[in-house]
Amino acid sequence: MTENLNLQLILPKTKCLYNDCTKPFFLPIKSLALKQNTPTAKPSTKPSARHVAFASFIGTTIEFYDFYIYAMASALVIGPVFFPASAPATQALNAFLTFGIAFIARPLGAIIFGHFGDRIGRKATLASSLLLMGICTLLIGCLPGYNSLGPWAAVILCLLRLGQGLGLGGEWAGAALLATEHAPTGRRAWFGMFPQLGPSIGFLLASLSFLVLSVYLTEAEFKAWGWRMPFFASALLVMVGLYIRFKLAETPAFSKALAAHHTHKTPIQSLLKTHLRPLILGALAVTVCYNLFYTTSVFCLSYGTKTLLIPRAEFLKMLCFAVVFMALITPLSAQLSDQWGRKPVLLTGCFLAILAGFSLSPLLASHSTLLITLFLSIALLLMGATFAPMGAFLPEQFPVAVRYTGAGLSYNIGGILGAASAPYISQILVDKGGLVWVGYYVSTMAFISFVAVLLMHETKQIDFNDS
């Protein structure tokens, strides 16, 4: 029986076991899932808590490293490399637009990968999202610039950014579920913290890679080929991540739902029909995290190096220092949300983020590296404080059968609202009204998240497997 099923998967136009999955792109996912769930498959040993935590952490670290190296490249070099030198005034805006394209694709990635994550399992879907992200990142590093391909360079770049967005759109929810659905009772936020820790470490690795290049390469060497090195390094990281994830078993919560046939043929349809409110509120709640991070790491980097004329290497050192506070606060915030609940921690973080927006203009306009570093540190610390509980809080809003799709979609819609246009809007605001308006923008996005969290239910005590 197993041989027949596997044979059917490689035949064109053959209807597979799950009825709606005949597209070739997803056949590897289906094949892996069938091998896991057929009677002849060897039973997987239950992974240790350390293995689960590390697997969820390493995947988000790699995916966000890939995403952040492009974010930094867009602030430093994407404009001059991929857009005509005849329009230098629009190069930065065009670079920020390509940065935002991936966020538009992320909800679509959440729907596509969420469909398979909620139907065939978390493990195989996560491997596919990681692979897609890695391939697109490597190809961006190989892509010739405007001088070689003309306008086609920008077109291909945008397509690869769409691919990155699709991959990252399927990554976060799967990693969060991998951690939280293996978590013991009362420890979901702590386990959900590990995928939340990945972005800060990924950002630190991205910052360090560009810092090393800035120190050892001339400006001409960096723009000619040096910026591509972090993209090439991604391929090695992806191979490590794939190896670790393929050694995992399926999560207990999804295995139970699959055995009881409690899955939906079209998870997105059920989600929109019965769980629209938590989807929308979850997206608005996570907006503060995105806006704080990308205002700090992309807009401030661009403004600091191009307007304040702070040397690139020096500003990257400032960011590396600041992101340490994000990494340190993440486990503390997760621990507190397991003790006190998700809402008290999130509401406190959002309120402080509202206040932090008002400090942006005086600190950034001071031209003092100490005060600018202080703002970067405050913003990233508050990003970590609000981001950590989301690893448990967003998945807890949805039942098992639509959890991958629901958590992923709300998370990535929040990315569009809080980050996709954040550098672009911030650049326009600073050009038209000055830095104070960028601060107001940050405070407004934090206020929106504050209200959304206030309207959501506390989920610390829910039964995660039967919800």
N, C-alpha and C positions, 0 to 999 in steps of 0.2 A: 504493500500500500504506500509506504513512504517513497519508494522508488518511482511509482506512478505519479505521485504528487510532484516530486522534484522534476520529473520529466515534463509534466504539464507546464511548469513555470518557464521553460525555455522555448516553448512552442509559440509562434506568433499568433495573436488573436485568440489565444486559448483563455477561457474564463477561469480565473483562479479561485482558490478556495473561499476568498473573501468577496467575490462577486463584482466589486467595483474597482479592482486594482490590476488593470492590464497594461498600464503604461510601463515601458521598459526601464525608465529611471528608477522605479521602485521595486523591480523584481529582486534585486539583491536583498532588500529589506524583507520581502515576503519569504524568500528562500531561507534566510537565517531564522526567521520566526517559526517557520514550519519545522526546521530541524530542532528547535528548542521545544516544540510542543507535540511532536509525534511520539508515539509509544516507544519507539526503538531508541529514542535519544537518551543519552546517559543523563541521569539526574544531576543537576548542578549542586555542588556543595554550597551551603549558606555562606556568603562572604562575611568576613569580619567587619566590625564597625569601622576599623581603621582603613580597610580596603575601600569600603563604600565612600567614606568621607574623602579619601584621596582621589578616587575616581571622579567624584562630582567636582572636586576642586580643580583637578588638572585640566579637565575639559573646558571649564569656563575660563580658566587662566589662559589657555591656548587661544580660544575663540576671541576673547577680549584683547589679548595681545595683538592678534591679527587686526582687530577693529581699531585699536588705538594707534598702531603704527601708521595706519592710513590717516587717522585724525591728525596726528602730528605732521605727517607729510603734507596734508592739505593746508596746514598753517604755515609750513616752511617752504615747500618746493613744488607741489602739484600744479599750482597756477603757472609758473614760468616754464615747466616742463611740458605740460599738455595743452596749453592755450597760447595763442599768438602773442608775440612780443609787441606787436603794433597796438595792443590794447592793454597796457600794464595796469590801468586803473581798474579794470574789471577782472583781472586775473585772480585776485583774492576772493572776490564774490563768486566767480565761477568755480573755484576750488571748493569753497564752502557748499555750493550747490551739489557738487558731486559727492561731498561728504553726506549731505542730507538724503540723497537718493536711496542709500542703503536702508535708512530708517523707513522709507515708504514701502520697501520690499519686506521688511521684517514681519508685519502682521500677516502677509501672505505666506511667509515661511512658517509662522505659527499655526496657520490653518492647515497647510499641507502636511507638515511633520506632525502636527497635533492629531490629524486624522489617523495617521498610522500609529502614532504613539498611544492613542486611545483604543485602537482596534487590534494591533498585533503585539504591542509591547514597547516599553521604554528603551530597552537596551539596544535593539537593532536600529531604531529610529535615531537615537543619539549618535551612533557610529556614523550614520549617513550624513547627518548635519555637520559633524566635525570634518568629514572628508570633503564635503562641498565647500565649506569655508576655507579649508587648507588649499584646495586646488585653485580657487579664485584668487587667494592672496598670493600664491606663487606666480600666477600668470600676470598679476599687476606688476610684480617685481621684474618680470621679463618684457613688459610692454614697451615698445619704442615710443618716443615722445612726438610732439607736434612737428619738429624739424624733419622727422623721418616719415611719418604717416599723415601729416596734415590734420584736417578735422576728424579723420577716422580714428586718430589716437584718442580723442575725447569720447567718441561714440563707444569704442571698445571698452574704455575705462568705465564708462557709465554702466555698461552691461555687466562687467565684472563686479562692480559695486552692488548691482542688483543681486548677483549670485552670493556675495558676502552677506547681504541683508537676509536672503532666504535662509542661508545656513545658520546665521546667528539667531534668526527668528525661531528656529526649531531647537536651539541649544539650551537656552536658559531654563525653560519649563521642564524639559527632560532631566536636566541636571538637578534641579530643585526637587523633583519627584523622586529621583534616584536616591537622594539623601533623606528626604522626609518620610517616604514610604517604607524605608528601612529603619527609621528612628524608633527608639523605645518610647513608651508613654511619658509625657512630660518633658521630652527632650527634642521636640520637633524643631524649634527655633535654633537650638544649638547645632543640630545636624544640618538644618537648612542654611546655616551660616557659612558652611564650607564652599558651596557654589558662589555665595555672596563675597567670599574672600578672594575668589579668583580674579575679579576685575581689578582690585587694587594691586595684586601681585602682577597681573598682566600689564597694567599701566606702568608699574615700576620697571618691569623688564623692557617695555617699549621705550620709556624715558631714558633708561640706562644705555640702551642700544644706540639711540640717537645722540646721547651725550658722548659716548665713546667715539663715535664717528666725527662729531663736531670737534673733539679735542685732537684727533690724530689725522684728520683730513683737512685740506684747504677748502675754501668755499667753492672753488671751481670743481674740485674732485667730488665734493659732497653732492653738488647739483648734477654732475655728469653721471655718476654711477654709485656713489656711496650710499645714498638714501635707499637704494634697492636691497642692500645687504640684510636689513631686518626682515624683508619680505621673503628672501631666500631661506633664512633661518627658520621660518615658520614650518617649512616642510619637515624638518627633523622633529620639531615639537609635535606635529600632528601624528607622526608615526608612533611616537611614545604614547600619546593619548589613546590612539586606536588600540594599541596592544593592551593597555590597562583596562579599557572598557570592555573588550571582548572576553575578558576573564570573569566578568560579573554575571550573576544570575538575575533573572527578572525580579521585580519588586514583589513582596508578598501581597500588597493591596491589589495590584493589577492581576497577579496570578489567581487570586481568589475571585475577582470579578470575571475573569476569562473562563474559569472553571464553571462558574454559575451562569454563564451566558448573559452577563449583565453589561454587555457592550452595545454601542449603537452603530447602526450601519452608516450613518452620517452624523458624527459627533457635533459638527458645527451647527447643524440644523436644530438639534436638541438644545444646544447651548444657547442659541439666540432666542429660542422659543421659551425656555424656562429659567434662564439664568442671566438675563440681560442686565438687570440692575447691578449685581456684583461685578459683572464684566466692565461696565462703564465706571463704577466707583473705583474699582481696582486700577483701571487705567489712569484715572485722575489722581489716585493716591500715590502712584509711583512717579508721577511727573516731577516732583521736587528732586528726586534722586538724579534723574537725567539732567535737569536744568542746572543744578549745582555743578555736576561733574563736567559737562561739556562747555559751560560758560568758563569754567576755570581752566580746563585742559586745552581747549581749542581757541576760544576768543581771547582769553588773557595771554596765551602764548603768542598769538598773532599780534595783539596790541602791544605787548611788552617788547617784542623784538623789532617790530616795524615802526611803531609810533614812539615808544619810550626809548628805543635804540639800545635796549639791554642786550648784550651779546647772547647768542643762542645757547651756548654752553652754560652760561651763568643762569639763564632762566630755567633751563632743563634741570640744573642742580636744585633750584628752588622748588620745582615741581616734585622732584624725587624726595626732597625733604618733607614736603607737605603731604604726599600720599602715604607716608609712614603713619601719619595720624589716622588716616582712613582705615588702614590695615589694623591698627591697634584698637580702634573703637568698635570695629565690626564684631569680634567675639564678645566684648563686654555688652554691647547693645543686644545681641542675641540672647545672652544669658539673662539679662534683665527682662526681656520680653517673655522668657519662659517662666520667670518668677512673678512678674507683675501683670503680664498680659501684653498683647501686641499694641493695642490702642494707646495706652499711657506713654509708651516709649516713642511711638510714631508721632503722637500729638506734640510731645515735648520737642522732638527734633524739628518738626515742621514750624513750630512757633519760633524757635531759635533761628531757623533758616530765614524766616520773614525779617527778623532783626538783622541778620547778616547781610541781606541785600542792601540795607542802608549804609553799610560800612564799605561797600565796593568802591564808590567814587573817591572818598577821602583817602583810603589806603592805596588804591591803585594810582591815583593822580599825585601821590606824594613823591614819586620818583625815588623813594627810598627802598632799597632791596629788602631791608628788614621788615618794613611795613607791608610791602607787597607780599612777601613770604608769609606774613601773619594772616593776610586775607586768604591766600591760597590754602593755608593750613586749616583755617576756620571752616572754609567752604567744603574742603574734602573731608574733614572730620564729621561735619554734619551730614555729608552725603553718606558716609559709612554708617552713621547712627540711624539714618532713616532707611538705608538700603538693607541692613542686616535682617530686621524682622520680616522683610518682604519675602524671603526665602520660604518661610512657613505661612505667612499671612495670606498671600495670593493663592497658593494651592488650597488652603483651607476654605476658600470661598466656594469651591466646586466639588461635587461628588466624583468618585473614582472614574466613572465612565466618560466624563468630559473634562477631567482635571488637566490633562496635558494641553488640550486645545484652549480651555478657559484661562488657565494661568498664563500660558504663552501669549495668547492674544491680548489680554489686558496689559501684560508687561510691555508688549511691543507697541501697542497703541499709545501707551504712556511715553514710549520712546519718540514717537512722532510728535506728540504734544509738547514734550519737554526738551527734546534734544535735536530733532531733525533740522529745525530751522533756528535753533538757539544761536549758533555763531553768526548766521546770516542776519537775523533780527538784531542781534547785539551790535553788529557792524553798522547797520543802518541807523540804529538809535544813537550810537556814538558819533556818527557823521552828522546827524541832524540836530541832536540836542545835547550831546555830551555824555560823559560816563555816568552821571547821576541817573539818567534814564535807563541805562543797563541795570543799575542797582534796583530801580523800581520794578523792572521786568522780572528780576530774580525773586523779589519779595512777592510779586503777584502770583507767580507760579507756585511758590511755597504756600501761599494762602489758599489757593485752589486745592492743593493736596490736604491741607489742614481740614478744610470743610468736608472733603471726600472721606477721610478717615473718620471724622466725627459721625458721619452718616452710616458707616459700616458697623457690622456686628463684631463683638469680641469672639474670637474663635479658638482661644487657648485650650478650652476644655472639650472640644468636639471629638467624637470618635472618628478618627481619620480613615480607618479601613471600611467602615460601614456608612460613611456619610454620602 
